[in-house]
Amino acid sequence: MHTFTVKVQDSVFQEFLNFVSKRKENIEITKDENLELDPYFYERQHKLHQIRGDVQSGRMKLLSQKESDAEVDLLFNELENNR
């Protein structure tokens, strides 16, 4: 069995449901709770996995809270000075 996401235009939605209902012994439709809560769930998940991989490989540095706060303060100071 294969699983994938299908986007159906409103204009053919009923036709799609009719097609599926005629073949319900071979097609199962389930709602993805992740997508109902957050339509961009899988895109965000993919990006977070990329970031985690970059941190683990050393391509990206993970800052401590103190380092992060200092970077943010520096950014705000630079923005203030460039007004």
Stockholm file with secondary structure:
# STOCKHOLM 1.0

chainA/1-83         MHTFTVKVQDSVFQEFLNFVSKRKENIEITKDENLELDPYFYERQHKLHQIRGDVQSGRMKLLSQKESDAEVDLLFNELENNR
#=GR chainA/1-83 SS CCCCCCCCCGGGHHHHHHHHHHTTTTCCCCCCHHHHHCTTHHHHHHHHHHHHHHHHHTSSCCCCHHHHHHHHHHHHHHHHHTC
#=GC SS_cons        CCCCCCCCCGGGHHHHHHHHHHTTTTCCCCCCHHHHHCTTHHHHHHHHHHHHHHHHHTSSCCCCHHHHHHHHHHHHHHHHHTC
//
